Amino acid sequence: MKNTLFIEGGYPLQGQVRVSGAKNAGLVLMVASIMAEGETILDNVPRIKDVEVLIQILEDLGVRISWNRDGSLSICPPSSGLKTQTSYELSKKLRASNLLLGALLGSQGEAQVSLPGGCDIGSRPMDLHIKGVQALGAEVDVEYGYIYATSKERSGSRVYLDFPSVGATENIIMMAAKTPGQTVIENAAKEPEIVDLANFINSMGGRIRGAGTDVIKIEGVPTLTAGRYAIIPDRIEAGTYMIAAAITGGEILVENVIPTHLHPIIAKLQETGAQVEEVKQGVLVKAAQHITPVDIKTLPYPGFPTDMQSQMMALLCHAQGSSIIVENVFENRFQIVDELKRMGARIKVEGHTAVVEGGTRLSGAKVRATDLRAGAALVLAALAADGVTEIEDAGHIFRGYEKIEDKLKSLGAKVR
Ligand code: EPZ
């Protein structure tokens, strides 16, 4: 993606920033909307690239979608004739298109979903998604880069997830929501976005209990009736701006957050010495004089989020000493290391472990965003670096951060 961001570092960021709706809740709720009868209106959906691509994918299936003047998103599936094969060209732009597997099987009894390409953070298999829908009765073939699934005969069942996969949990929830009988998911993902999906489906007449714990029970219902729903704020966007305060020596009030969703991030930021206070409007972050090194282990929620790992690595480059980062969720999520080294960082990678030596002041350089969160982390590194940093392929960043340039400029950053 050809977009280049230029950032001149060295300015402490001050002021307040409002967090947008959560990308990873918005995407799955847009998909779940196709299972409902009538017009769904979603509030708080961020206007980001991934949402625009998903709109194209859903429109290609025959769903009518439009942004309303009040900023909400209207989603109207056709009363009949929803296409069940996703466009290969469009779906390979967005891994989350794989969430159509469960929604189409639950509502149409068949699905042809293209296998999402691996992306820079790992192979991104779908074995747990397939195990889940097969348990509920789906016949699945994988060939020509597509998953072909049919589920004319389907009934609720018990599914154990070998890993608490977010996407697999979401696909099984959506299929089970309209599959007769009771489905029990064991070792389910517990992310806030899963809870938002369950609340959304229940608001349409679904019967889901236990979301947010590792056992989720779903009673299938024949009909889901569309309504209006506001999605949760983006905990990863919030965490990214919290680190922007800590890394630039500034002070930022991050507004429109749900503090419990941020506890792992708040805890680790406080260990680095930053002052983090939950206030009425949100979370107030004041940078520490000196950044204390900390060790990070990424884990499924409520562990430290893998989507914040690169951002913490950027911060820890400035710590007074060595930090150890272990990436336990994805097999290949250290691409940012080579880019940070171009800015003078001293980091050693051994398998799933990175040792960040710290004690350096990064300097501006020409770097490249390899994926969404690595791109965000390069922005953070650039904001604190000496001189100008040029971030190529910044399009990755616009996939998941609404109005990031405006938000940073309003905090005093020198960005263009
Ligand atoms: C979701 O991806 C998020 N994306 C990711 O956010 C996030 O990093 C991830 O969950 C973990 O929290 C969306 O919600 C759209 P997983 P997902 O299935 O569902 C392995 C961002 O930057 N696995 O929980 O794809 C997989 O290889 C993105 O916003 C299997 O082995 O994540 C990975 O190692 C990046 N088999 C681990 O589980 C499967 O069938 C976690 O994957 C499925 C997954």
Boltz pocket constraint, residues with backbone or C-beta under 6 A from the ligand:
constraints:
  - pocket:
      binder: B
      contacts: [[A, 23], [A, 24], [A, 27], [A, 95], [A, 96], [A, 122], [A, 123], [A, 124], [A, 125], [A, 126], [A, 127], [A, 128], [A, 129], [A, 130], [A, 163], [A, 164], [A, 165], [A, 166], [A, 167], [A, 168], [A, 306], [A, 307], [A, 329], [A, 330], [A, 331], [A, 372], [A, 373], [A, 400]]
      max_distance: 6.0
